[in-house]
Amino acid sequence: MTRPQIFGIHAEPSKRTRILLATIPFLLLLALYLIASYYRHLSNESDKLLPSLSRMFDATLRMAFVQDARTGDYLLLSDTAHSLYRIFTGVLLSAITALIIGLNMGLYKGFRCLANPLMTFIAMVPPLSILPILFIAFGVGDFGKIMLVFIGTAPIMIRDITLYVSAIPKETIIKAQTLGAKDLALTYRIIMPMVIPRLVDSIRLSLGSAWLFVIAAEGISSTNGLGYRIFLMRRYMNMDVIIPYVIIITLLGVVIDIALRKYVKRKYPWYSNGKG
């Protein structure tokens, strides 16, 4: 009896095996951290670089359930809410803009010739390099940070949607026109619903960049947010707060990504099946 292959070209690991394989790297990283933390504390009991799990757990509980003496807020909840607001608002504006502009650029060559050079140019501008300009133009409040997320993610989404719409078979468009569909109906009633799942995928791919922009903006000029708290705690080497905050940011990204992927799979099964 031959053993089932796991890493072969034609291997098809079972669900239990896939879960096990996905867990192993995380367990190895955790073990490596615990070993390194243990040996650092052997030589220096007050070491701050690699805090123990108990210290990080206590710090997380304190940030989450103890009111701040100055503001009266529960800092972890407040920081998370502010960062998520900036992320969601910026990405939502980017998604709406990408849907409208990308859809029209993909369908109408004249509009593509007009807008594509500008979109390409904007996409090549490093968003963080214009952060001072954004703060001067839009202020250092939420609006400036939202605009950074918008400028950093919208051009990429627009180009992605444009390429996707451009690749739609011409036969689909011709059949719709043959059945009497006008340009507006073709664009917004036939093609646009086909583009929505691709737009969700573009959002998923842009979330990593969006988090980078928000964290950077909050670290430079803010009084709240996950990025602000990380940069504030860096001054005091409070790694027992910094590391949990980084983990929370990562988990938020993973949860949002999974939620969007499940939404597409449930709402647009034809799209997921088409990707295999």
Secondary structure, 3 states (H helix, E strand, C coil): CCCCCCCCCCCCCCHHHHHHHHHHHHHHHHHHHHHHHHHHHHHCCCCCCCCCHHHHHHHHHHHHHCECCCCCCEHHHHHHHHHHHHHHHHHHHHHHHHHHHHHHHHHCHHHHHHHHHHHHHHHHCCHHHHHHHHHHHHCCCHHHHHHHHHHHHHHHHHHHHHHHHHCCCHHHHHHHHHCCCCHHHHHHHHHHHHHHHHHHHHHHHHHHHHHHHHHHHHHHCCCCCHHHHHHHHHCCCCHHHHHHHHHHHHHHHHHHHHHHHHHHHHHCHHHHHHCC
